[in-house]
């Protein structure tokens, strides 16, 4: 038997050891909290959260391309087999079978378009909601809805459940995508940093869209339907936890004193924003219309195998990233030419779209597809930061509604694509479809000349609040405007009494270098 003193000594040592470990854990947690709260690092973490959300959304959007048609066909065969066993007449069997086959393509088109259609309908609501409550809560809500959508996809076993999952994804995207892009624009106030951050986000969007079909096809072939969706659900859950930990959406009260954003209907009638939105619609039409039609065309004209169809878009990821990189670098040196970069991108898209029908082999087809994605990278990377700048100089610097308009522009193209493109090919032909899309892009490019005058406002950071159409809105705006008027009066007095102009110029430059009260 051990003496009591030895037992007490061990208990004391254990208690001290536990207290020491708890103290170390507390210090590490505090250090981690300090790291997270550091403004520079927090911006990087926010960029990671948003990029992951955009990656997931676009992977979930495209991962069903190789999975759902084959899965629905399997369900159709099972239904046909069960119907054949049932004691029905041959006339009834043949009629039902023909109807089912006739509706099969329409069912797939509606399923693919349902996400973009619901997202298109929800975006006006989500944009206004984001302007009212801030960016963090809508982003967290969107991630949660996307997680539920992904899990529903994994366990769906009929068309109705798949349609529900696809529609839920559109609801989640309307909140997560818009809030994420707007959050980047809000946190990165310097134009060069903002362009770079949005360019990185666009690269993740591209990678998600182009890598998802081979990712889903391989896993579906070797591991079953559920595995790719469960992997995406786990990543989405991790991103949601990171958002809850870092952004703390439900404990952030900074938005209470922020300005009230410009209503979406006023932003829509702004001619500059309307031109940008139109460019985003037109430049995405070739991609949205080719995705549901190019597979059948490749089978008919090239006799392509399934792996060639699945990998047709993947090489285009690299020129897309190259386009993002070039525009970010060019915008840093020549920021007044953003409209020109967008116009070049639209010409690239138009020329590439017109050359798609001339391709005879899989290798030849890769070049125009790469050209389309390269041009889209130019347009998106040049015009998305321009939207934030337009809001800064012409409206109130709250970005939820303006990026909801951008999301609506994408959704218009991707909602029409699966439903309209097949009918156009059936009525007019694949060649006419591509020539029409290319011509629209080339003809729209000169409209971006309207943005040339906007870029002249870029150096005038001090004029941002003077350009508000309706004057100051809300307590925050009013206080800031009054403070600025007092500062101006104080500076004028200093100039008159002191007779020196140096102090006044220094004060004014400091005010301008802050990037404006709303930035």
N, C-alpha and C positions, 0 to 999 in steps of 0.2 A: 504494500500500500504506500502511495506517495504521501509525503507530509502535506498538510493544508497550505503551508506557506508556499511550497512549490507550485501547487495548483493556482493559488491566488496570483503568483508571479506570472505564470503563463497566461492567465486570463487578462492580467494587466497589459502584458506585451501584445496579446491579440487585439485588445481594445485600442492600444496606441497605434498598432499597425493599421487597423481599420480606419482610425481617425486620420492617419497620415495619407492613406490612399484616397479617402474621401476629399481631403484637402487638395491633393494633387488633381483629382478629377474636377474639383470646383475651379481650380486655377486654369486648367486646360479649357474647360467650358467657357470661362470668362475670356480667355485668350481667343478662342474660336469666335465668341460673340463680338469681340473687338475687331477681329479680322473681317467678319461679315459686315459690321457697321462702317468699316472704312469706305469712303465714297467711291474711290477708284475700283477697289475690289468688288464692291457691291454692284457697280455697273457691269463688271465682267460676269458676275454670277447671274445677274438679271439677263444678260445676253445669252448665257448658257441655257437658262430656263426657257426663254422665249424660243431660241433656236431648236431646242429639243421638242417643244410643243409643235412648232411648225413642221419639223421633220416627221413627227408622229402623225400629224394630220394628213400630210401628203402621202406618207407610206400607207396609211389606212385607206386613203382615197384610191390609190393605184394598186394596192396589193390584191384587191379582189379581181383585177382584170384577168389573170390566168386561172383564178380559182372558181369564181361564181358561175361562168358559163358551163364549165365541165360539171360542177356540182349540181346545177339546176338541170342539166341534161340527164345526170344520173337519177335525180328525183323524178324526172319525166318518164324515164325508162321504167323505173319501179312502178310508177302509177299506171303506165301502159300495160305492164306485165300483170299487175293486179286486176286491171280492167279486162284483160284477155281471159283470165281465169273465170271471171264472173260470168254468170249465165245471161248474156245479152245477145241480141241479134247482130248479125254481121253489119247491117246498115248502120245501126247505132254506134257500133265500135268504130267503123271507118269514119263516120262523121265526127265523132269526138276526137279521134286521133288527128284528123286534118285540122280541126279548129285549134287543137293544142299546139301543133307544129306552126301554124300560122301566127299564133300569139307569142311564140317563144322569143323571137327577136325583139318584139315590142316590149315584152316583160323585162328583158335584159336592159334595153334602152331606158325604160322608165326607172328601173332600179338604179342604174348608174347616174341618172339625172336627178334623182330625188334629193340627194345631198345638196347639190348646188341650188335646186329650186327652193328648198326650205331655208338654206343659208341666205338666199336672196331675199326671202320674205322677212327673215328675222333681223337682218342687218340694220334696217332703220331703227328698230327698237334697241338693239344692242349698242349702236353708236350713241344714241341719246342716253342710255343707261350708263355707259362708260363715262360720258362727260359729266354726269351727275355724281357718281360714287367713286370715280377714280379708276385706275387701270388694274389694280391688284385683285380686287374681289371678282370682277368679270373673268380675269385670267384663271383664277382658281375654280370658278364655276365651270368654265369651259373645259378645263382639264378633267374635272369630275364627270361631266357628261360624256366626254370622249372615252374615258375609262369604261363607263357603263356600256357605251356603244360597242367598244372593242370586245368586251366580255360577251355581249349579246351576239355579236358576229360569231364568236367561237362556238357557242352552243346552239345557234339557230339550226333548225332542221326542216324549215319550210319557207316558202317565198314570203309569206306575211311577216315572219320574224326577221328575215333578212331586210325587208323593206323598212321595218321599224328601226333596225340597227343603223341602216344607211341614213335615215331621216334624223335619228338622234345625233349622228356624227355631224350633220349639217348644223344642227342647233348648237352643239359644242364648238364647232369651228367659228360660228358667227360671233361668239364671245371670245374664245381663246386667240384666234388669229388677229382679230381687230385690236383687242386689248394688248396683245404682245407687241405688234408693230407700233402701236401708239405709245406704249411704254418705252420702247427704244428711242423713239423720236423725242419723248419728254425728257429722258435722262441724258441723252447725248445732245447737248445744246449747240456745240461747235459744229459748223456745217461739214467740215472735213471728217470729223469723228462720226457724225451722224451718217454720212454717206458710207463710210467704211463699215459701221455696225449694221446698217440696213443691207449692205452688200453681202456681209457674212450670213445674215438671215436668209437672203435670197439664195445663196449657195446651198443652205440646208434644205430649203424648199425644193430646189432642183434635184439634189441628191435623193431626197425622199421620193419624189415623183418617178425618177428614172431607175432607182435601185429597187423599188418595191416589187415590180413585176417579176424579175428573176428571183428575188428573195422569196416571194410568195409561191412562185411556181416550183422551185426546188423543194421547199419545205412541204408543200402540199403533196408533191409526188412521193417523197420518202418518209414523211412523218404524219401526214393527214391534215385535214382542214383546220383543226383547232390550234395546232402548234404555232403558226405565224401570228395568229391573233392573240394568243396568250402571251407570247414574247412582247408584242407591242403593248398589251395591257400592263405588264409588269413595268416596262419603261415609263408608261404614262403615270402609273401609280407613284413611282419614284420621283418623277418630275413634279407631281402634285404635292408630295411631302416636302420637297425642296422649296417649292413656292410658298407653302404654309410656314416653313421654318425661317426662310430668309426675308420674304416680303411682309410676313405677318399681316395678311390682308384685313383681318377683322379687328386689329388693334391700331391700325394706322388712321389717324385723325387729321393728317396734314391737309386733306382736301377741303376741310370745312372753311378755310380762309382763302381758297383758290378762286380764280375768276370763273364765271359762268361761261361755258362754251357757246360758240355761235350755233344756232339751230341748223340742222342738216339741210332744210329746204333753202336756207339762205346760201349755204355753201354750194348747193347744187346749181344755183343760178349764177354763181360767180363764173364768168366766161373762162378764166384761166383754169380753174378747177375742172370745169366741164370739158375743156380741151384735153387735159391730162386723163380724165376718166374715159373719154372716147378713145384715146390712144391705147389705154390699157385693155379696153374691150377688143379693139381691132387687132392688136398684136397677139392676143391669145386665141383668136379664132382659128388660125391654122392648127395649132396644137390641139385645141379642143375638138375640132372637126376631124382631124386625122386619126386621133387615138381610137375612135370606134369604127373607122372605115378602112384603115390601112391594112389590117390583118387579112380581111377577105380579098383585098386587091393583091396583096403579096402572094396569097395562095393561088389566085387565078392567073396572074401574069408571070410570076417567078417560080411557082410551085415550091414555095418556101416551106421548110420544116417548122415544127413548133418552136424549136430552140432559136431559130433565126427570127421568128416573129417576136418571141419574148425578149430577145437582146437587141431589137432594132433601135430602140431609143436609148439604150444604156450608154453607148459611146458619146452621145450628145451631152452628157454631163460635163465632160472635160472642156469643150468650147464654151459651155455656159459659165463655168467657173472662170475661164479665161476672159470672157466678156465682162463679168463682174469686176475682176481684177483691173482690167484696162480702164473701165469707166471710173472706178474709185481713184486710180492714179491720175487720170486725165482731169477729173473734177477737182482734185487737190491743186493742180497747177493752173487749170483754166476753168474756174467755177462758173464763169459767165456763159459757157458753151453747153450747158446741160441740155438745152432744147436741141442742139445740133447732134449730140450723142443719141438722143432718142430718135431723131429723124433718120440717122444712119442705120440704127437698129431696124426701123420699119422698112427701109429699102432692102436691107439684108433679108428680112423675113419674106418680103414680097418676091424677091428674085429666087430665093431658095424654094418657096412654095410652088412657083411656076415650073421649076425643074424636077419636082418629084415625079410627075407622070412619065418623064423621059427616061427614068432609070429602068434598066433591064435586069440588073443583078442586085443581090443583097449588098455587096461591097459598094456599088454605085449609089444605092439608096442612103447609105450612111452620111454622105457628104451634104445633101440638101437638108436632112434632118438635123445635122450638126449646125448648119447655117441658120435654121429656124431658131434653135435654142440659143445660138450665139446672139442673134438679133434680139430675142426676147430679153436676154440678160442686159443688153445695152438699154433697151427701153425701160425696163423695170428699175434698174440701178440708177438711171438718170432721173426718172420721174417720181419715184416714191419719196426721195428727200425733197424734191421740188414741192410736193404737196404740203409737207410740214412747213417749208419756207413760206409758201403762199398763205398759210394760216397765220404765220408769225407776222407778216407784213400787212395783211389785209383784214385779219379778223383777230379773235382772241386765241392765244396759244394753248388751246386744249384740243387734243388730236383724235379723240375717239370718233367723232362724226366724220372727219375727213378721211380717215382710214377705213371707216365703214363704207364710204363711197367707193374707195379703191377696191374693197372686198366685193362690193356689189358689181363692180366692173368685171372682175374675174368670173363671178358667178353667172353673169349674163352669158358669157362665152361658153362656160362649161355646162350650163343648164340647156342651152340650145344644141350643143354638140351631139350628145347621144341621141337626141330626139329628131333633130332636123337633118343632120349630115347624111344619115342613111337614106332618107327620102330624096335628098338632092342627088346623091349618087345614082339612085334608082331611076329618077326622072331625067336627069341631064347627063350624068356620067362622072367618073372620077376625075377625068382630065379637066372638065369644065369647073368642077368644084375647086380644084387647086388654082386654076388660072384666075377665077373670081376672087379667091382669098388673097392671092398675090397682088392683084390689081387694086384691091381695096387698101392694102397696106401702103403701096406706093403712092396712091392718090391722097391718103390721109397725112403722109409725112409733112407736106408743106404747111399744114395747119399748126404744127408746133412752132412755126415762126412767131406766132402770137406770144409765146413765152419769152421771146428775145428781149422785150421791153421790161419784163418782170425782173430779169437778172440785174438790171441797173439799180434796183432798190437794195441789193445785197449789202453794200457798205453802210446803209443808213439804219443801223441798229437803233439809234436814238429816236427814229421816226415811227417806231412800231406802234406805240400807243396812240400817236396822232392820227394814224390811218384807220382807226376804228370807225366804222360807219355810224354806229348808234351811240357813240360816246362810251364812258365807263359804265360797266354793268356789274353790280354787286359791290359790297363793301370793300373788298380787296382792291378792285380797280380804282374806286374813288379815293381811297387812302393813298395809293401809289401815285395817282395823278396829282393830288394835292402836295405830296412830298416833293414831287419833281418840280412843280411850279415854285415851291418855296426855295428849292435848291437853285433854280434859275435866277430868282430874284436876289438871293444871297450872292451869287456869283457876279451879277451885274453891279451890286453895291461895292463889291471888292474891287472891281475894275475901276469904278468911278473914283473911289476914295484913294486907293493905293496908287492908281496910275500905272500899274504894272499889269501886263497881259499874261505873264508867264504862269502865275498861279491859276488863273481862270482856265487856261488851255489845259493844264494838267488835270484839273478837276473834271473838265468835260470829257477828256480822253479816258479817265478812269471810269466815268459813268458809261461811256460807250463800250469800253472793254469788258464790262460785266455781261454784255450780250443782251441787254434789255431786261426789264423786270419780269417779263413773262417767259423768258427762255428757259 
